[in-house]
Amino acid sequence: MNGLRPVLIVDDSADDVELMREALAEFKLANPLAVARDGEDALLYLRRAGPHASRPPVDPVVVLLDLKMPKVDGLEVLRAVRGDERLRHLPIVIVTSSREEQDLVRSYALGVNAYVVKPVDFQAFAEAVRNLGAFWAVLNEPPPDGGGQP
């Protein structure tokens, strides 16, 4: 690993994950990328459990989280992370196709840091992901790993 904290992409759409990978690579983001295909896998990754028990003990610089996923949806992941003393500091950005006001309101009520609707157009989607990568992995100053907890 290059010493940079990873970006965790949580999305069940292989196409959307690939588009995000390509957009971030085009931006030349140096952070490693980790992918979880559903909310359950995301929580295992964040808790360093199950198949992720041996991953490096560093939290992601940002979690790009889809809402509509099998097993555990994005809102449930957000609720679990914000309820976990060790993880609640993690920046989480919802990246979803949902334009439902209820999803937006619930996401912010649960403590999401940003809510981005996936543009339908490929170029617009790629630009949105590049901007997210630039802000959260390069410009934003995240809390120290562990959220400053002793």
Beta strands, then each sheet from edge to edge (+ up, - down):
strand 1: 7-10
strand 2: 33-36
strand 3: 62-65
strand 4: 92-96
strand 5: 114-117
sheet 1: 2+ 1+ 3+ 4+ 5+
end
